[in-house]
């Protein structure tokens, strides 16, 4: 495993946000949702997230997540994904969202 410096880690801007919209994304090659996330001072951002195995759109509304906000936008099947929603793979290969364990202000940075 390659080690990084503290300076490398500081370049990645990870912030908390609340999912305000979630919809099916049938145009995506792999099953995914289109999300709109309120990231506080970073604004409302869109993301494509392959989290369909463990979550339904109605369960995602209001859920806080941790997002990388300083990747360049990525076009996916005609949709522009502006942030990366973070998660971890469970033993079956489904994504489990990385979430704060308490309510936190949208836009709060992971430290």
N, C-alpha and C positions, 0 to 999 in steps of 0.2 A: 504494500500500500504506500502510495506516495504521500509524504507529509507536506502540509502547507504551513505558511506562516500566519501569524495573527493578522498581518496586513492583508493577506489573501482573503481571509475570512471576512474582514471588514468591508471588502468590496461587494459582498453579497448582501443585498438589502432584503431582509425577511421581516414582514410586518403582518399584524393581525387584521383581519377583515371579516365582515359578515356577509354571507350569501343572501342577496335580496331577490334574485331571480334564478330559476333553474329550469331548463327545458331539454327535451330529447334533442339529439343531434344526429338524425338519420343519415346525413350526408357524409359523416366521418367514416373512414375505412374501418377503424376499430370502434366498438361501442363507447360512446362518450355523451356527456352533457355539455350544453352551453350554459355558462354561469355568468351572472353579473354580481360583482362583489364590491361592497362599500368599504373602501380602504382609508376612510377618514380624510386627512389632508392630501392623500394621494389620489383622491377622487373615486368615481365609479369606474371599475375596470372589468373587462370581459376575459373569460378563460374557457378553454376547452379542457375538460377533465375526464379521464378514463376511470371513472369511479362507479360504474353502473352495477357492478356485482354486489356491492354492499349497501348502496344508497338508492333511494328513489327521489325524484325531484321535490316532492312535497316534504320529505324528511330533511332536505338540504336547506330549505328556506329558514333563515334565522340562525343557522349554524355558523359559528366562528371558525375560521381556518387561518393557517399561516401560509403566506404567499411570498414568492420571490418577485419583487417589483422592478428590478433593474435588468432583466433580460430584454433583448429587442423583441418587438412584436413578431408573432409567427402566424402566417396565413395557413389555415387548415380547412380544406374543402370550402373555400370562399368566405370563411369566418376568420376574423383577426383575433388571435389569442394574445392578450396584453400582459398577463401575469401567469406564473406557474403556481398552481395549488400544490402544496407539499403533502406527502403521505408516505406510508411504509407498506411493504407487501406482507400479507399474512401468510400462514403456512400453505394455503391453497392458491396463492398468487394474486389474490384480490387486494386492492389498495384500501388501506385504513387511513383516513385523514389524520394529519398532524394538527391537533387542536389545542388551544389553551385549556387548562383545567378549571379556570375561573373566567367570568366575563371580564373583558379587558377593552379599553378604548380602541376603536378602529384606527389603524395607522400606527399603533404602538409597535416599536421595533424590537425584534428579538435581539437579546444581548448575550 
